[in-house]
Amino acid sequence: MNVERHSQLSIREAQQQVGAFLDSKGEEWTRLSNHHLRVTHLVEEVGELARAVINLDASYVDPNRRGAKRPQAEKLVYLQDSLGDILYHLFAISIAYGVDLADAFDASMKSIIARYPANTSAESLNPIQ
């Protein structure tokens, strides 16, 4: 399958692209019906994202932490790769359960905006006062 690069791919189009890729690979390769594997892969990628953020932001260098000594530009590439992998796995999970990720995101954004209106100060959102 040829993966095309689009400058402004919608969530729905990206989900369709991932779905087409997974269909082309088949269940034997994707194991899409093993939902726990989908979540396990997502969690693994979130761990890699955490490492990327730590490597970018930590004020100390741990010589034992993988990637800690890489140049800043390489660390940013690793962060970008981790975010892309997470998005792929989110699409795979949504496909496995038949959830439209664009609709899920729209619903979440409406809920977040309703809970945290733009004109609300940070102090008023703090439950411990």
N, C-alpha and C positions, 0 to 999 in steps of 0.2 A: 504494500500500500504506500502510495506517495503522500507524504504529509506536506500540505501546502502551508506557507507562512502568510499570514494575513496581518496587516498592520492594526486592524480594528476588528478582531474576531469577537463576536458576541458570546456570552456564556452559553447560550443555546447551541450556537454553531460549534463551539469547542466541545460541548458534550456530545454532539452528533459525530464529530470527528473522532473522539475517543471511542464512541460506540462502534463506529465503522471499523476502527483498528481492532478492537476487541473481537468483533464478529469475524474479521478476517483471520485472526489467530486461532479462534475456536476455544471451546471449553477446556480441552486437554491442556492447552498452554496457559489460558487466563485463569482457570479455576474460579471463574466469576461467581459460581454458585456457592463457593466456600466463603461466605461473608466475613467470617472471622479472619481469614487471610487478608482480605481487603483492608480491614481495620488495622491489622498487625503491620501491614506495609505502610499505611498512613502514619501510624505512631512512630515507626522507624524513621520515616522522613521528617517528622516533627523533631525527633531527636537530632537529626542532622542539621535542621534549621537552628535549633538551640545552640549547637556547637558553632555554627557560622556566626550567629549573633555574639556569642561569647568571644570568639576570636576577633570580631570587629570592634567590640566595645570594652573588653577587659583592659584594665589599667596595668595589668601585670602579664608576663608571658610565662606560662607553665610549659616547660620544655617537654613534658610528657603528653600534652594535649595535642592531638592530631590537627595539623594545619595552623598551629599557633604562630609559627615563624614565617608563614607565607607573606608575601607582599600584600599590601592593602587591596590592590586591584584584583589579585587572585582570590582574596577573601570575599570580595563583592561578587565575583563570578560564582563562587561556591554558594553564597546566599541566594543568588538568582536561580541557580540550578535547584536548590532545595525548595524554593517557593514553587517552581514549575513542577517538580515531582509531587509536591503536596497537592497541587491543583489537579494533576492527572489522577491521583488516587482518590480525591474527592469526587471527581467525575465517575471513576470506576465504581465507587460505592453507590453513588446516586443511580447509575445505570443498573447495578445489581438489584436495587430495590424499586426501580421504576419511578424514581423521583426526578422531577424536572428541577434542576439546580437553579435555573434562572428564577422560577417561581418561588423556590425556597429562599433564595437570597432576597427577592423583593419583599416577601413576608417578614423576614428577619429585619430588614432595614426599616420597614414601617414600624415594627415593634420597638426597635432601638430608638428611633426618632421620637416615638410617643413617650417612651420612658425618660429620654434625655433630650428635651427640646434645646434648640440652639441657643436660646436666650437664658438658659439656666446656668448659674455659676457653679463652679466645682464644689464650693463650700456647701451649697444646698443639696448636692448629691451625696455628701458624706453622711452615712447613717449614724456614725459615732460623733456626737457633738457635745 
